[in-house]
């Protein structure tokens, strides 16, 4: 069995990335993005890239780093709303953008990995998405033909890999990463843990190692939160008393009295 494990992200990309390539980058928002591989791609200096990804990270993180260094010439994406530099470059006509509906983007990658060159979908019919594309009638409905995507390199993130490249993803990180891995002519995966072959139960394997060419360990990724939200402070004691009163009132079959109206309309 060939050794698929590389000592660093830089080493894992050496000899396989080049100017002008098309790359698929896994992740959903900032969840499940290959942080170390993106940094290594930035440090490699390759340019004029076409990047396929659900979104382009945020300013200064994820693919946002490659936008700042102007290494990306075109994005194929479904959501770009969290990145101001992305917006600026697009509106200034410094960056090409191929907007793709999210489900269509996922299917383009899945189909590419399955060897299907194109497919028909109703999504986008009658919109700008369908302009210049073949339309066809099926059972009285109009469909638009979409070409699949087969990137030169796929950069993906998984939770665990065994030494032969069998992968297990974690929760939301399973969105787009398996499809991107299957579609890429060469797949490089960044993982948080590497185990021996046989340690992953067959039913726990989300993607077989036949799709994976190189593995790099990144045991402690930053995992930045895209939008941090906090709940308002709650007076637990008061809430408990209020809840108990409501329960008691419901049990007694009583109704909440209607509020007294103020007859003084002048205030």
N, C-alpha and C positions, 0 to 999 in steps of 0.2 A: 504494500500500500504506500503510495507516494505521500511524503510529508506535506500536509497542507498548512501547517502552523508556521507563521512568520513572527520574528522577534519584535517587530514594531509596525505601526501603520505605514511609515515611510517605506520600509522594506516590502510590505505587502503590495504597494502600488508601483514599485520600481519595475520598469520595463513593460508596463501594461497601459499606462495613461499617456496621452499625447495630445498635442494641439488639434483642435477641430473635431474632437470626438463627441459622441452622444452618450451621456451617462444617465442612468436611472438611480435616484437616491431615495431610499426608503424612509418611512416615517409619516407621522400624522400630526401636523402642528410641530411641536418640539418633542413629541413623544416618539421614542423609538428611532431617533436619528443617529446615524453613525458618526458621532462627534469626532473621534480620533481620526477617522478616515477623511472627513471633511477638512480637518486641519492639515492633514498630510497632503491632500489634494491642493490646498492653498499654497503650502510650502513648496510643492513641486514646480509651481510657476506655469503650468500648462494653461493655455488660453483659448479663446474662441470656442468655448464649450457650449453644447446644447444640453441643458439639464432637464430631465423629466422628474417631477416630484409633485406631490399633492399641493405643496406650497413652497415658499422660498425662505423658510425660517423667519427670523425677526432681525431687526437692525443689530449687527454685531454678533450674531450667533446663528449656528446652523449654516445654511446656504447663504445667509446674509453676509457672511464673511467673504464669500467668493464674489458677491455683488460689489462689495466695497473695493475689492482688488481688481475689479473689472475683468475677471476671468470668464464670466458667462456672457455669451452673445445672444442666447435665446433660451427662454423658459417655456416648457410645456407643462402647464399647471392648471389646477382647478380653483385655487384660492390664493389670493395675494394680499389680503387685507391688513396683515399685521406688520408689513415691512414698508416703511416710508421711503427708503432708498430705492426699493423695487418700483414703487409708484413714481418716484421722481425720474428714474431712468427711462421708464416706459413712456411717460408723458413727454419727456424730452427727446423721444425717438432714439435713445441710446441703447435700447434693449428691445429685442424682438420678443413677442409674447403670443403663444398659441393657447388661448383659453379653451379648456376642455371640461365638459361636465364631469363631476367626480366619479360617477358610476362608469361613464364611458372611458375615463382614464384608467380605472382599475381593470376594465375589460380589455383595453388596448394592450396592457402589459400581460394580463393572463393569457390572452389569445396569442401574443407573441411568444410566450413561453411554451404554448401548446402547439406551435407550428401552424397556426391559423393566420393567413395573411390579411384577412379583412372580415368584417361582419356587418350586419345591418341592425340599426336600432331606431326607435321612434324618437329618442331623446335628441332635441335640437332641431327637429323638423320645423320649418317655418321661421327659423331664427338665423342670426348671423353664423351660428355654428355650422349650418348646412350649406352655406354659400360656396359654390364651386365644387361641391361633392355630388356624387351620383345618388339619385333618388330612385326608388323602385317601389312598386305596389305589391303588397302581399295581403291576400284576403281582404281587399278593399281598403287597406290602410297604407299610408305612405311611410317609408323608412329611408334613412340616410345611411350610406355606406361609410364606414370608418376603417381606416387602415390600422393594423396592429403595430406595436412598437417593439423593436428588437435592438436595444442599445448596445453599444460596444462594450461597456462595462457597467455592472450594477454594484453599488455600494449599499450594503444593508446592515441592519442591527438586529441581533438576536440575543436572547437571554443566556442560553446554554448551547454549546456545540460539543459533540464528541469529536475524537481525533480524525474521523473520516468525513466530518462535515455535516452530519445529521443535526438539524436545528430544532430548537424549541423556542418559541417567542412568548413574550409575556403581555397578556391583556391587550391594550390598545396598540402596542408595538406590532401586533400581528396584522394591522391594517397596512396595506401596500408593500410591506417588506417581503412577504413570500412571493407575491406577483412580480415585484422588481427582480428578485433573485432568479426566478425562473426565466424571465425575459432576457436577461443579460447574456451576451456571448461569453463574457468572463464575469464571475461573481466573487466579490471579496466581502467577507462578513466580519463584523466586529462583534465580539461577545463579551459577556461579563464573567463567564465561567467555562472552562474546558474540562471535559470528563473523558474517561476511557471509553472505548468502543464497547457497547453492551450495557453501559450504565443507564442509558436512556431506554425506558420501556418502549417497545414498538408503537404502542398507542399514544405515547407522549411526543412522538416526533411529528412536527408540523411540516417539515420540508426535508426530503431525503438528500443525503450528501452528494448525490450525483450532480446536483446543480451548483455545488460550492467548490471553488477552485483554491481559494486562499482564506486563511483564518488568522485574525489577530486578536489578542486579549486586551481588553480595556476594562479592568475589574472595578474601577471607580469613576464612571462618567459623571459629569456635572448634573445632568438631568434637570436643566433649568425649567422653571414653571413659566408657561407662556403668559397666563393671566392669573395673577395671585388675587384671590378674593377671601374675605373674612366675614364671618357672620357678626351681627350686632350683639352686644353684651345682653344677656338675659338674666333677670332676677329669678333664679330657680325657685326660691321659696314662695315668691308671690305667684309664679306661674302654677305651682303645685296647688296652692290654696284655691286659685281661680278654677283650676280643672276639677278639684274635688267638689266645689260649690256647684259647678255645672252638672256634674254627675248626680249629685244629690237632688238637684232641681228636676232633672229629667226623670229620676226614679219616682219622685213624688207626683209626677204628671202635671206639674205647675207650668205656667207660661211666664215668660219674661214680660213684665209690665211695659206697656208702650210708653215712650217718653212723653212727658207733659209738654204740651205746646204753649208757647208764650203768646198770650193774647194781646200783648202790647206791641203792635206792629211797628210802632215808632222806635222800638229798641229800648 
